[in-house]
Amino acid sequence: MWGWWREVPRIVQRYPWPTNVLLYGVLYSSGDALQQLARGCEPDWQQTRRVATVAIGFHGNFNYMWMQLLERALPGRAPRTVLTKLLCDQLLGGPIALSGFYIGEGSPGRTGWAGSENM
């Protein structure tokens, strides 16, 4: 019954891009649903669907390509190289990813984000 579980590492290695995109979708939407439950709110499945859509449509793809670009531009694992990759990610990739999230989700007043009533 659990034989499929042994195939997962092979599938991940064979299809890294789709695996990455699906993982982002699962993690982002699960995080959104858990955040809603932790607040004691009634689950807003439309919001969770929007989060999953942005994660699958943008974040998974962007981050996969961004990391591939960083690895090609700055190959290696030396501490100086890793620090340079980290700084590039935080100074360039981070703002793009964050902007993509907020643009993908829409404005807080329009979509009814949790907590937007306090703004």
MARZA-728675 format. One record per residue (C-alpha): residue number from 1; residue in three letters; z, x, y. Coordinates in nm, 4 decimals. Each point is the difference from the previous one (the first is absolute). Example, Ala and Ser with C-alpha at 12.3 -4.5 7.8 and 13.67 -1.06 7.14 Angstrom:
2
(atom 1, ALA, (0.7800, 1.2300, -0.4500))
(atom 2, SER, (-0.0660, 0.1370, 0.3440))
END
This chain:
119
(atom 1, MET, (0.0000, 0.0000, 0.0000))
(atom 2, TRP, (0.0823, 0.2826, 0.2422))
(atom 3, GLY, (-0.3031, 0.2054, -0.1002))
(atom 4, TRP, (-0.1696, -0.0798, 0.3320))
(atom 5, TRP, (0.2827, 0.1838, 0.1790))
(atom 6, ARG, (-0.1126, 0.3292, -0.1557))
(atom 7, GLU, (-0.3456, -0.0550, 0.1513))
(atom 8, VAL, (0.1297, -0.0240, 0.3573))
(atom 9, PRO, (0.0035, 0.3789, 0.0737))
(atom 10, ARG, (-0.3578, 0.0311, -0.1284))
(atom 11, ILE, (-0.1145, -0.2935, 0.2150))
(atom 12, VAL, (0.1772, 0.1399, 0.3069))
(atom 13, GLN, (-0.1692, 0.3374, -0.0443))
(atom 14, ARG, (-0.3380, -0.1555, -0.0651))
(atom 15, TYR, (0.0143, -0.2496, 0.2902))
(atom 16, PRO, (0.2296, 0.1488, 0.2677))
(atom 17, TRP, (-0.1461, -0.1862, 0.2976))
(atom 18, PRO, (0.0256, -0.3580, -0.1363))
(atom 19, THR, (0.3402, 0.0835, -0.1453))
(atom 20, ASN, (0.1186, 0.1201, 0.3403))
(atom 21, VAL, (-0.1322, -0.3115, 0.1739))
(atom 22, LEU, (0.1621, -0.2353, -0.2514))
(atom 23, LEU, (0.3274, 0.1908, 0.0182))
(atom 24, TYR, (0.0060, -0.0363, 0.3792))
(atom 25, GLY, (-0.0623, -0.3734, -0.0343))
(atom 26, VAL, (0.2808, -0.0435, -0.2508))
(atom 27, LEU, (0.2495, 0.2149, 0.1907))
(atom 28, TYR, (-0.0693, -0.1497, 0.3432))
(atom 29, SER, (0.0042, -0.3618, -0.1175))
(atom 30, SER, (0.3080, 0.0553, -0.2181))
(atom 31, GLY, (0.1766, 0.1640, 0.2927))
(atom 32, ASP, (-0.0860, -0.2910, 0.2259))
(atom 33, ALA, (0.1215, -0.2571, -0.2539))
(atom 34, LEU, (0.3235, 0.1934, -0.0609))
(atom 35, GLN, (0.0595, 0.0309, 0.3739))
(atom 36, GLN, (-0.0326, -0.3752, 0.0359))
(atom 37, LEU, (0.2397, -0.0595, -0.2903))
(atom 38, ALA, (0.2510, 0.2502, 0.1415))
(atom 39, ARG, (0.0003, -0.1894, 0.3298))
(atom 40, GLY, (0.0666, -0.3255, -0.1841))
(atom 41, CYS, (-0.3160, -0.1567, 0.1411))
(atom 42, GLU, (-0.2234, -0.2511, -0.1668))
(atom 43, PRO, (-0.2844, 0.2116, -0.1461))
(atom 44, ASP, (-0.3075, 0.0036, 0.2241))
(atom 45, TRP, (-0.2754, 0.0618, -0.2543))
(atom 46, GLN, (-0.2696, -0.0044, 0.2707))
(atom 47, GLN, (0.1671, 0.3000, 0.1639))
(atom 48, THR, (0.0314, 0.1756, -0.3352))
(atom 49, ARG, (-0.3680, -0.0701, -0.0678))
(atom 50, ARG, (-0.0935, 0.1455, 0.3422))
(atom 51, VAL, (0.2055, 0.3112, -0.0723))
(atom 52, ALA, (-0.1659, 0.0404, -0.3415))
(atom 53, THR, (-0.3449, -0.0496, 0.1535))
(atom 54, VAL, (0.0598, 0.2672, 0.2648))
(atom 55, ALA, (0.1439, 0.2354, -0.2625))
(atom 56, ILE, (-0.2944, -0.0439, -0.2366))
(atom 57, GLY, (-0.2693, -0.0233, 0.2655))
(atom 58, PHE, (0.1168, 0.2803, 0.2251))
(atom 59, HIS, (0.3081, 0.2025, -0.0895))
(atom 60, GLY, (-0.0831, 0.0857, -0.3592))
(atom 61, ASN, (-0.3512, 0.1090, 0.0923))
(atom 62, PHE, (0.0933, 0.1784, 0.3217))
(atom 63, ASN, (0.2884, 0.1950, -0.1510))
(atom 64, TYR, (-0.1992, 0.1007, -0.3071))
(atom 65, MET, (-0.2867, 0.1318, 0.2128))
(atom 66, TRP, (0.2337, 0.1565, 0.2562))
(atom 67, MET, (0.1873, 0.1963, -0.2671))
(atom 68, GLN, (-0.3289, 0.1095, -0.1569))
(atom 69, LEU, (-0.1148, 0.1241, 0.3416))
(atom 70, LEU, (0.3256, 0.1882, 0.0589))
(atom 71, GLU, (-0.0216, 0.1640, -0.3430))
(atom 72, ARG, (-0.3568, 0.1147, 0.0645))
(atom 73, ALA, (0.0700, 0.1194, 0.3537))
(atom 74, LEU, (0.3305, 0.1682, -0.0848))
(atom 75, PRO, (-0.0010, 0.1014, -0.3677))
(atom 76, GLY, (0.3085, 0.1452, -0.1610))
(atom 77, ARG, (0.3727, -0.0542, -0.0381))
(atom 78, ALA, (0.1417, 0.2861, 0.2039))
(atom 79, PRO, (0.2867, -0.1137, 0.2245))
(atom 80, ARG, (-0.2008, 0.0619, 0.3177))
(atom 81, THR, (-0.2955, -0.2012, -0.1348))
(atom 82, VAL, (0.2236, -0.2869, -0.1110))
(atom 83, LEU, (0.1670, -0.0054, 0.3430))
(atom 84, THR, (-0.3402, -0.0063, 0.1699))
(atom 85, LYS, (-0.1091, -0.2916, -0.2204))
(atom 86, LEU, (0.3228, -0.1809, 0.0789))
(atom 87, LEU, (-0.0457, 0.0473, 0.3746))
(atom 88, CYS, (-0.3640, -0.1136, -0.0161))
(atom 89, ASP, (0.1041, -0.3048, -0.1979))
(atom 90, GLN, (0.2765, -0.0920, 0.2431))
(atom 91, LEU, (-0.1976, 0.0706, 0.3174))
(atom 92, LEU, (-0.3398, -0.1388, -0.1049))
(atom 93, GLY, (0.0250, -0.2072, -0.3170))
(atom 94, GLY, (0.3258, -0.1761, 0.0825))
(atom 95, PRO, (-0.1118, -0.1599, 0.3273))
(atom 96, ILE, (-0.3282, -0.1129, -0.1568))
(atom 97, ALA, (0.1783, -0.1544, -0.2993))
(atom 98, LEU, (0.2599, -0.1687, 0.2190))
(atom 99, SER, (-0.2673, -0.1352, 0.2340))
(atom 100, GLY, (-0.1953, -0.1283, -0.2989))
(atom 101, PHE, (0.3071, -0.1838, -0.1239))
(atom 102, TYR, (0.0725, -0.1715, 0.3314))
(atom 103, ILE, (-0.3640, -0.0835, 0.0660))
(atom 104, GLY, (-0.0381, -0.1343, -0.3536))
(atom 105, GLU, (0.3105, -0.2162, 0.0285))
(atom 106, GLY, (-0.0850, -0.1386, 0.3450))
(atom 107, SER, (0.2365, -0.0511, 0.2901))
(atom 108, PRO, (0.3603, -0.0994, -0.0824))
(atom 109, GLY, (-0.0114, -0.3234, 0.2001))
(atom 110, ARG, (-0.3216, -0.1165, -0.1619))
(atom 111, THR, (0.0841, 0.0682, -0.3646))
(atom 112, GLY, (0.3696, -0.0838, 0.0050))
(atom 113, TRP, (0.1342, 0.3305, -0.1255))
(atom 114, ALA, (0.3565, -0.0079, -0.1257))
(atom 115, GLY, (0.2159, 0.0851, 0.2971))
(atom 116, SER, (-0.2647, -0.0849, 0.2597))
(atom 117, GLU, (0.2163, -0.2808, 0.1309))
(atom 118, ASN, (0.2329, 0.2662, 0.1408))
(atom 119, MET, (-0.2752, 0.1661, 0.2039))
END
